[in-house]
């Protein structure tokens, strides 16, 4: 998946945010199939189980359990047509999630070869906050960061100071 572009900065920032808000060893349900960041969380003493690749727009059973202290969703909600359904059905009391922010100078991401690797949403921070609030969550902590790329051009320069990712730690109201 990341043969030529492993997201080192995103993973570093995400891990720091997680550790600040949810100390290990927490029992985590990580939305999405097992991935390199799931393994990073495990190496940092979190107990992680992933969902199995089910379409979370149609099947929210995975989050409808109290077996986990925390649900994490890193770069997941932008792929869902209706993230509200998942967010409102989570039974854990804590949520750590990140989403890509909408960039005014770039179109939403869409893979032409993988139907599941597309962004239905790219949020502005206030939109994601509102979605969480409507789904019964109170945001306790938030963080934004940039995602510079090593390319030349106007858009690469804008990526040096325009936040690309938004992470929140929220608790069930």
For each residue, the residues with C-beta under 8 A, 3 or more apart:
1: 35 36
2: 5 6 7 36
3:
4:
5: 2
6: 2 11 36
7: 2 10 11 147
8: 11 12
9: 12 13 145 147 148
10: 7 13 14 145 147 165
11: 6 7 8 14 15 36 37 40
12: 8 9 15 16
13: 9 10 16 17 143 145 165 167
14: 10 11 17 18 37 74 98 165 167
15: 11 12 18 19 37 40 41 44
16: 12 13 19 20
17: 13 14 20 21 96 98 141 143 167 169
18: 14 15 21 22 41 46 72 96
19: 15 16 22 23 24 44
20: 16 17 141
21: 17 18 96 140 141 169
22: 18 19 26 28 69 70 94 96 169
23: 19 26
24: 19 44 45 46
25: 45 46 47
26: 22 23 46 47 69 70
27: 47 67 68 69 70
28: 22 41 46 47 48 49 68 69 70 71 72
29: 49 50 51 62 63 65 67 68 70 71 72 92
30: 37 38 41 48 49 50 51 71 72 73 74
31: 50 51 56 62 63 71 72 73 76 86
32: 35 50 51 73 74 75 76
33: 50 51 52 53
34: 38 39 50
35: 1 32 38 39 50
36: 1 2 6 11 39 40
37: 11 14 15 30 40 41 74
38: 30 34 35 41 42 48 50
39: 34 35 36 42 43
40: 11 15 36 37 43 44
41: 15 18 28 30 37 38 44 46 48 72
42: 38 39 45 46 47 48
43: 39 40
44: 15 19 24 40 41
45: 24 25 42
46: 18 24 25 26 28 41 42
47: 25 26 27 28 42
48: 28 30 38 41 42
49: 28 29 30 68
50: 29 30 31 32 33 34 35 38
51: 29 30 31 32 33 54 56 62
52: 33 62
53: 33
54: 51 58 59 61 62
55: 58 59
56: 31 51 59 60 62 63 76 80 85 86
57: 80 81 82 85 86
58: 54 55
59: 54 55 56 62
60: 56 63 64 85 86 89
61: 54 64
62: 29 31 51 52 54 56 59 65
63: 29 31 56 60 71 86 89 90 91 92
64: 60 61 89 90 91
65: 29 62 68 91
66: 91 92
67: 27 29
68: 27 28 29 49 65 71 92
69: 22 26 27 28 92 93 94
70: 22 26 27 28 29 92 94 95 96
71: 28 29 30 31 63 68 90 92 94 95 96
72: 18 28 29 30 31 41 95 96 97
73: 30 31 32 76 77 86 95 96 97 98
74: 14 30 32 37 96 97 98
75: 32 78 98 99 100
76: 31 32 56 73 79 80 97
77: 73 80 83 86 87 97 99 121 123 128 131
78: 75 99 100 119 120 121 122 123
79: 76 116 117 118 119 120
80: 56 57 76 77 83 85 86 120 121
81: 57 120
82: 57 85 86
83: 77 80 86 87 121 131
84: 87 88 131 134 135
85: 56 57 60 80 82 88 89
86: 31 56 57 60 63 73 77 80 82 83 89 90
87: 77 83 84 90 95 131 132 135 136 137
88: 84 85 135 136
89: 60 63 64 85 86
90: 63 64 71 86 87 95 172
91: 63 64 65 66
92: 29 63 66 68 69 70 71 95 172
93: 69 171 172
94: 22 69 70 71 169 170 171 172
95: 70 71 72 73 87 90 92 132 137 168 169 170 171 172
96: 17 18 21 22 70 71 72 73 74 167 168 169 170
97: 72 73 74 76 77 167 168 170
98: 14 17 73 74 75 165 166 167 168
99: 75 77 78 121 122 123 128 165 166
100: 75 78 109 119 122 123 164 165 166
101: 122 123 124 125 144 163 164 165 166
102: 108 122 123 124
103: 106 122 158 159 162 164
104:
105: 154 155 158 162
106: 103 155
107: 110
108: 102 119 121 122
109: 100 117 118 119 122
110: 107 118 119
111: 114 115 117 118
112:
113: 117
114: 111 117 118
115: 111 118
116: 79
117: 79 109 111 113 114
118: 79 109 110 111 114 115
119: 78 79 100 108 109 110 122
120: 78 79 80 81
121: 77 78 80 83 99 108 127
122: 78 99 100 101 102 103 108 109 119
123: 77 78 99 100 101 102 127 128 131 166
124: 101 102 127 128
125: 101 128 129 142 144 166
126: 129 130
127: 121 123 124 130 131
128: 77 99 123 124 125 131 132 166 168
129: 125 126 132 133 139 142 168
130: 126 127 133 134
131: 77 83 84 87 123 127 128 134 135
132: 87 95 128 129 135 137 139 168 170
133: 129 130 137 138 139
134: 84 130 131
135: 84 87 88 131 132
136: 87 88 172 173
137: 87 95 132 133 170 171 172 173
138: 133 170 171 172 173
139: 129 132 133 142 168 169 170
140: 21 169 170 171
141: 17 20 21 168 169
142: 125 129 139 166 167 168 169
143: 13 17 166 167 168
144: 101 125 163 165 166 167
145: 9 10 13 163 164 165
146: 159 160 161 162 163 164
147: 7 9 10 159 164 165
148: 9 156 159 160
149: 156 159
150: 156
151: 156
152: 156
153: 156 157
154: 105 157 158
155: 105 106 158 159
156: 148 149 150 151 152 153 159 160
157: 153 154 160
158: 103 105 154 155 161 162
159: 103 146 147 148 149 155 156 162 164
160: 146 148 156 157
161: 146 158
162: 103 105 146 158 159
163: 101 144 145 146 166
164: 100 101 103 145 146 147 159
165: 10 13 14 98 99 100 101 144 145 147
166: 98 99 100 101 123 125 128 142 143 144 163
167: 13 14 17 96 97 98 142 143 144
168: 95 96 97 98 128 129 132 139 141 142 143
169: 17 21 22 94 95 96 139 140 141 142
170: 94 95 96 97 132 137 138 139 140
171: 93 94 95 137 138 140
172: 90 92 93 94 95 136 137 138
173: 136 137 138
